Amino acid sequence: APRPGLQEDGREEAGGQRSMARRALGLLRSAPSPLRSCRPARRRFVSLIMGPPGGGKGTISKWLVRDYEFSHLSSGDILRREIERGSAIGREAEALVSAGSLVPDEVMVQLVSKHLVETKGRILLDGFPRTAVQAERLEATVRVDAVISLEVPLEVVAGRLSNRWVHAPSGRTYAYDFNPPTVHGKDDLTGEPLVQREDDKIETVWKRLRDYDARTKPLADFYAAAGLLASFSGTESKVIYVAVRTWLDQHLPPRDGSAGDEATSAA
């Protein structure tokens, strides 16, 4: 049976991609694991932030890092870090990505867990887990303490994303709702025409948002059932962030770890 997350676009190609995935997982399992070797320590506060594309997740994450000294760990950053290190698993992951394959859940869970153990203090996970299945697998190795869910109406997000226009040669980006060009449809510096990326066209935006909604509802239900989900609704990031800060001030344990228990690590 194919491993989760791998695409099956051709018999020979898919077989080669599955082989790479198996090698990657084998390399990771055979390497010394910090999850097996680390001694119990004061528990870290591990939180996950989730929200639709264009819903202000990036902005609010930056504010959390600034105000609460969270370490921001995104799945993309973790993959890039392993690739830059030139580790065996990093090379295999790079091969999978280059081949157009998704990195299998088992590999991502091990990589995220490894980096969580290496990171001290308050941690903000971003981009993983994305599904309830991934969350269950991650929970077997690392405990998530809180989930910050940004609930922004999809109509608002669709309007934001579809309002973006770019000057293709320079990459300068304009948004007609908050930083429009001086002349409609023209770049401020060159006067050349602006274009809209395919990903920002309204039909594509709505497809992305519907896919996000369908994928993340079971994830939100999983964490809600565990009593870890904190939802924050609104249309403006600054207003939502006030509510997030109020909640964190009430629930974030002290830095000295006196309110926490021992770290859990799985073999």
Sequence and secondary structure as in RCSB ss.txt:
>XXXX:A:sequence
APRPGLQEDGREEAGGQRSMARRALGLLRSAPSPLRSCRPARRRFVSLIMGPPGGGKGTISKWLVRDYEFSHLSS
GDILRREIERGSAIGREAEALVSAGSLVPDEVMVQLVSKHLVETKGRILLDGFPRTAVQAERLEATVRVDAVISL
EVPLEVVAGRLSNRWVHAPSGRTYAYDFNPPTVHGKDDLTGEPLVQREDDKIETVWKRLRDYDARTKPLADFYAA
AGLLASFSGTESKVIYVAVRTWLDQHLPPRDGSAGDEATSAA
>XXXX:A:secstr
   TT   S HHHHHHHHHHHHHHHHHHHHS  HHHH    B  EEEEEE  TTSSHHHHHHHHHHHH  EEEEH
HHHHHHHHHHT HHHHHHHHHHHTT    HHHHHHHHHHHHHH  SEEEEES   SHHHHHHHHTTS   EEEEE
E  HHHHHHHHHTEEEETTTTEEEETTTB  SSTTB TTT  B B  GGGSHHHHHHHHHHHHHHHHHHHHHHHH
TT EEEEE S HHHHHHHHHHHHHHH   TT TT  B     
